[in-house]
């Protein structure tokens, strides 16, 4: 009858040891089974992480983030006639890099003030590519007849806003750099597409 109270601490010690053994088994087992998952996730997400690392760094020698070298000052006529220039760049999605892809186009021209201007050639009406008409010294869209002056201003009410002017820089060696950007079409405000 008196033996039960004497065995109780020994039983408690055994059950505590069992609990700790099970606890550490679960913890260590969890770490071991999660390791391949973490390694796999790191491998899977690596392209996305890498994309963030290279963002803004694809144009070596760029005078600013996002600027692409597109032409040279020597290639522009001195009389201010616009020159159509396709824009190409490396396009990176999460898992692939597509080298030198066309992403849009611009009109470059020497301005009366001695600088260089750049306009996105995409019509702000519905997105067709505008043409330059030398006889009228205007830009004209072949789709619905939007027209623009050389400074991008509208000459009729078809387009909802002027042509989209882009940031442009000319470096000391005469290379022209454009910060290419597309904007939403069909709206009066300039809203970046991405
Ligand atoms: S898309 Fe240019 S006028 Fe409509």
Boltz pocket constraint, residues with backbone or C-beta under 6 A from the ligand:
constraints:
  - pocket:
      binder: B
      contacts: [[A, 123], [A, 124], [A, 125], [A, 126], [A, 127], [A, 128], [A, 141], [A, 142], [A, 143], [A, 144], [A, 145], [A, 146], [A, 158], [A, 159]]
      max_distance: 6.0
